[in-house]
Amino acid sequence: MKSFQRRQFLRLAASAAALPAMSRLANAEAYPSRPVRLLVGFAPGGGTDVMTRLLQPALSQGLGQQIVIENRPGAGTNIATEAVLDATPDGYTLLAASLANAGNATLYDNLKFNFLRDSTPVAGIALDPFVLEVTPCETYRAADLVFASRAKRNALKRCMFLTTARWRAASCLSASLISASRL
C-alpha cells in the first residue's frame, strides 16, 4: 500500500507543478486577436507593394483579421526592415522581404541589424525567375557565355535584355554571381 500512496503523491505533486503553466495556456490569446501590420520597403505601386496588396484579402480571410499594408520606402528597404526588427516580436508586425534585403548586408557597412540572424522567415510568397538571354548577333551557348564573361569584363551584363530597373539590378547581381562561379 505504501507504493500506491507514493504514486498518488507524485501524481498530485506533478499536477500541482503543472497548474501554473496550464492557467497561462488557458489565458493565452488566439493569434491574431488584432490587426497585423505588413511593412513593405518600397513605394506604393511597385512590384512588392502590388504583390502584397494582391495577397492581402486571402491572408486577411485566412487569419480572420485585417492585414494593414504600410509602405516605408527608403535606404534600400532598410527603413522598413529596421522598423520590423525593432517591433515587439509578437507576430503582429511582418515584413515583405525581397532581393534587396539579401544584398543590403554587402552594400551597407553600418546596419543596425543582421538580417539573417535577426529575422525569421515565415512563408515564401513568390519566386523571381531569371532567364539568361543573348542578343541575336551573339552565338554563345550557356557555358560559353560564362567563360566569355570572365574573359571580357561585363560581357554577361551587356548580353542581358531586361526591361525594368528592378529586373536590371537583380540581373546584374545574378550576372556577377555567374561570372564569379567556378565551372
Secondary structure by P-SEA (a helix, b strand, c coil): caaaaaaaaaaaaaaaaaaaaaaaaaacccccccbbbbbbccccccaaaaaaaaaaaaaaaaacbbbbbbbbccccaaaaaaaaaacccccccccccccccccccccccccccccccccccccccbbbbbbbbbcccccccaaaaaaaaaacccccccccccccaaaaaaaaaaaaaaaaccc
